[in-house]
């Protein structure tokens, strides 16, 4: 666990009480010190990861509750050649499912379930080949702690071809978290200080030296 990680959270003997982890991690994240500089480092890591993965369509999210907001950095990349196509999730609370619709920076958003913004135009359904996931917490191997609704886990079921990138802060790293049957290990998790997960080594494959 990094030096920035939480000191007030229960340790391993707290078992797998995910509700306790969520509550305390979200509270800590909402009070994160020096968040602007951490966000700048995370944005740079995200841009680098997009260059490595080179998705045709990237599923993103609208930030809430202290999450890192990926949209400003991606808005600068979206018009590039070839263009990066973005998509946002739309949640069906009755079916407890979500799907993705095409979205471009500047297009209208409206409040959706759980207070998270979603596109007004939901007619362009797409299937991203890479996906950004906000992490409440994570462990180094790539296991993500989410909000507990299971929407991402259900969406990813049977979609092994989707490259998954979690976004978190160092302070959200956990020493231990037992996997549950529905959990999906993420390919990569990015924080302001580095990359984690089985595919983290791919971050070293991109030549970022000046031309």
C-alpha positions as CSV (number, residue, x, y, z in Angstrom):
1,X,0.0,0.0,0.0
2,X,1.3,3.4,-0.9
3,X,2.3,6.1,1.7
4,X,-0.8,8.1,0.7
5,X,-3.1,5.2,1.4
6,X,-5.7,5.4,4.2
7,X,-4.5,5.1,7.8
8,X,-8.0,5.3,9.4
9,X,-9.5,2.3,7.6
10,X,-10.0,-1.1,9.2
11,X,-7.2,-3.5,8.4
12,X,-7.3,-7.0,7.1
13,X,-9.1,-8.3,10.2
14,X,-12.1,-6.3,9.1
15,X,-12.7,-9.2,6.6
16,X,-14.8,-8.5,3.5
17,X,-17.1,-5.8,4.9
18,X,-17.4,-3.9,1.6
19,X,-20.0,-1.5,2.9
20,X,-17.6,-0.2,5.5
21,X,-14.8,0.1,2.9
22,X,-17.1,2.0,0.6
23,X,-18.3,4.5,3.2
24,X,-14.8,5.3,4.5
25,X,-13.1,5.4,1.1
26,X,-15.7,7.7,-0.5
27,X,-15.5,10.0,2.5
28,X,-11.7,10.1,2.3
29,X,-11.8,10.7,-1.5
30,X,-14.2,13.6,-1.2
31,X,-11.7,15.3,1.2
32,X,-8.5,14.3,-0.8
33,X,-5.8,16.9,-0.3
34,X,-4.0,18.4,-3.3
35,X,-6.6,16.9,-5.6
36,X,-5.8,19.2,-8.5
37,X,-2.2,18.0,-8.9
38,X,-3.3,14.4,-8.5
39,X,-5.9,14.9,-11.2
40,X,-3.3,16.3,-13.5
41,X,-1.1,13.3,-13.0
42,X,-4.0,10.9,-13.5
43,X,-5.0,12.8,-16.7
44,X,-1.5,12.4,-18.1
45,X,-1.6,8.6,-17.3
46,X,-5.0,8.2,-18.9
47,X,-3.8,9.9,-22.1
48,X,-0.8,7.7,-22.2
49,X,-3.0,4.6,-21.6
50,X,-5.3,5.5,-24.5
51,X,-2.2,5.8,-26.7
52,X,-1.2,2.3,-25.7
53,X,-4.6,0.6,-26.0
54,X,-5.8,2.6,-29.0
55,X,-9.5,1.9,-28.7
56,X,-11.9,2.6,-31.5
57,X,-14.7,3.3,-29.0
58,X,-14.0,4.1,-25.4
59,X,-16.7,3.8,-22.7
60,X,-16.3,6.6,-20.2
61,X,-18.3,8.0,-17.2
62,X,-19.5,11.2,-15.7
63,X,-17.7,11.7,-12.4
64,X,-19.5,11.9,-9.1
65,X,-18.7,11.8,-5.3
66,X,-15.1,12.8,-5.7
67,X,-14.2,10.5,-8.6
68,X,-11.5,11.5,-11.0
69,X,-13.2,13.2,-14.0
70,X,-11.7,11.7,-17.3
71,X,-13.8,13.8,-19.7
72,X,-11.7,17.1,-19.8
73,X,-8.5,15.2,-20.9
74,X,-10.4,13.0,-23.3
75,X,-12.2,16.0,-24.9
76,X,-8.7,17.1,-26.1
77,X,-8.1,13.7,-27.7
78,X,-11.5,13.1,-29.2
79,X,-11.0,15.2,-32.4
80,X,-7.6,13.6,-33.1
81,X,-6.8,11.6,-36.3
82,X,-8.0,8.9,-36.2
83,X,-10.8,10.3,-33.9
84,X,-11.4,8.7,-30.5
85,X,-15.1,7.9,-30.3
86,X,-16.6,8.1,-26.8
87,X,-19.6,6.5,-25.2
88,X,-21.4,7.0,-21.9
89,X,-23.5,4.5,-19.8
90,X,-27.3,4.6,-19.6
91,X,-28.7,2.7,-16.6
92,X,-32.0,0.8,-16.5
93,X,-32.7,0.5,-12.8
94,X,-35.7,-1.8,-13.2
95,X,-33.7,-4.3,-15.2
96,X,-30.5,-3.5,-13.2
97,X,-28.6,-3.3,-16.4
98,X,-26.7,-0.7,-18.3
99,X,-25.7,-0.1,-21.9
100,X,-23.6,2.5,-23.7
101,X,-24.6,5.2,-26.2
102,X,-22.4,7.3,-28.4
103,X,-21.5,10.7,-27.0
104,X,-19.2,13.6,-27.9
105,X,-17.9,16.4,-25.7
106,X,-20.3,19.3,-25.7
107,X,-23.4,17.1,-26.4
108,X,-26.2,17.6,-23.9
109,X,-26.5,15.6,-20.6
110,X,-29.3,15.2,-18.2
111,X,-29.5,13.8,-14.6
112,X,-29.8,10.1,-14.6
113,X,-30.3,7.4,-11.9
114,X,-28.2,7.8,-8.8
115,X,-27.6,11.5,-9.7
116,X,-25.1,10.6,-12.5
117,X,-25.4,12.5,-15.7
118,X,-26.3,10.6,-18.9
119,X,-26.7,11.7,-22.6
120,X,-30.0,13.3,-23.6
121,X,-29.7,11.6,-27.0
122,X,-29.8,7.8,-26.3
123,X,-30.6,6.7,-29.8
124,X,-27.0,5.7,-30.8
125,X,-26.3,2.5,-28.9
126,X,-22.7,1.2,-29.2
127,X,-20.4,-1.5,-27.7
128,X,-17.1,0.0,-26.6
129,X,-14.0,-2.0,-27.1
130,X,-12.3,-0.4,-24.1
131,X,-13.9,0.8,-20.9
132,X,-13.0,3.2,-18.1
133,X,-14.3,2.3,-14.6
134,X,-14.3,4.5,-11.6
135,X,-12.9,2.7,-8.5
136,X,-14.1,3.3,-5.0
137,X,-11.1,1.1,-4.0
138,X,-8.8,-1.5,-5.5
139,X,-6.0,-4.0,-4.9
140,X,-2.8,-4.2,-6.8
141,X,-3.8,-7.4,-8.7
142,X,-6.6,-5.5,-10.5
143,X,-9.6,-6.2,-8.3
144,X,-12.0,-3.3,-8.1
145,X,-14.3,-2.2,-5.3
146,X,-17.3,-0.4,-6.8
147,X,-20.5,1.0,-5.4
148,X,-22.1,-2.4,-5.0
149,X,-24.8,-2.1,-7.7
150,X,-23.1,-4.7,-9.9
151,X,-23.8,-2.8,-13.1
152,X,-20.3,-3.0,-14.5
153,X,-19.9,-6.6,-13.5
154,X,-23.2,-7.5,-15.3
155,X,-22.2,-5.5,-18.4
156,X,-18.8,-7.2,-18.6
157,X,-20.2,-10.7,-18.2
158,X,-19.3,-12.5,-21.4
159,X,-17.4,-9.6,-22.8
160,X,-13.8,-10.8,-22.5
161,X,-12.8,-8.7,-25.5
162,X,-13.4,-5.4,-23.7
163,X,-10.1,-3.9,-22.3
164,X,-10.9,-2.5,-18.8
165,X,-9.1,0.4,-17.2
166,X,-9.9,1.4,-13.6
167,X,-9.2,4.9,-12.4
168,X,-8.5,5.6,-8.8
169,X,-6.3,7.5,-6.4
170,X,-3.4,6.0,-4.4
171,X,-5.4,6.7,-1.2
172,X,-8.0,4.2,-2.4
173,X,-5.6,1.2,-2.6
174,X,-6.5,-1.6,-0.1
175,X,-4.1,-4.2,1.4
176,X,-6.6,-7.0,0.9
177,X,-10.0,-7.5,-0.7
178,X,-11.5,-11.0,-1.2
179,X,-12.9,-11.5,-4.7
180,X,-16.6,-12.4,-5.0
181,X,-18.0,-14.7,-7.7
182,X,-19.3,-11.8,-9.8
183,X,-16.1,-9.7,-9.7
184,X,-14.0,-9.1,-12.8
185,X,-10.3,-8.4,-12.6
186,X,-9.5,-5.2,-14.5
187,X,-6.8,-5.3,-17.1
188,X,-5.2,-2.1,-15.7
189,X,-5.8,0.3,-12.9
190,X,-4.3,3.8,-13.1
191,X,-3.6,6.1,-10.2
192,X,-1.6,9.4,-9.9
193,X,1.6,7.5,-9.2
194,X,1.5,4.4,-11.5
195,X,-0.3,1.5,-13.1
196,X,-1.5,-1.8,-11.6
197,X,-3.0,-5.0,-12.8
198,X,-1.9,-7.8,-15.2
199,X,-1.6,-5.4,-18.2
200,X,0.2,-2.6,-16.3
201,X,3.4,-3.4,-18.1
202,X,1.9,-2.2,-21.4
203,X,2.3,1.3,-20.1
204,X,6.0,0.9,-20.8
205,X,5.5,0.0,-24.5
206,X,4.7,3.5,-25.7
207,X,7.5,5.7,-26.9
208,X,6.8,9.1,-25.4
209,X,10.1,10.7,-26.2
210,X,10.0,14.1,-28.1
211,X,10.1,13.8,-31.9
